[in-house]
Amino acid sequence: MDGRSHSFGQSTYHFVWCTKYRYKVLAREDIKTVCNDVLARASERHGIKARQTAIGNDHVHMVVDVPPSMAVSEAFRLLKGSSSYVLFRAFPGLRKRYPRGHLWSPGKVFRSVGDATLDVVENYVREQNQTSLFEYN
């Protein structure tokens, strides 16, 4: 029996990250295909469940389940790092655009996603038969 047998949680996130300087280096279908493949492999290798991926000309969207033992920033690091590493090797011409080897912008956007809305969760907590309810604004 593993230590997680009495635990349940959901850590689903919408991730977005962009190419450095928003250059449209992902416009080519072959680069998009390799990027999608490496993101799928990196996700699987690190226990991140990729639910959906969309690759624009200068950015990536992913919906992922992050393992409970992994920080969101670590998941980003693994996905961005793996994809950058493989793309630079598969397409050496990218080095002309990014001679310092930084394909992705340092920024990122993430938002938790769940099967319950914030209103539903707040109402659930509010309706519990507790003696005290603390609400914060």
Secondary structure, DSSP 4 states (H G I P E B T S, - for coil): --TTTT-----EEEEEEEBGGG--TT-SHHHHHHHHHHHHHHHHHTT-EEEEEEE-SSEEEEEEEPPTTS-HHHHHHHHHHHHHHHHHHH-TTHHHH-TTS--B-S--EEEEE-SS-HHHHHHHHHTS--S------
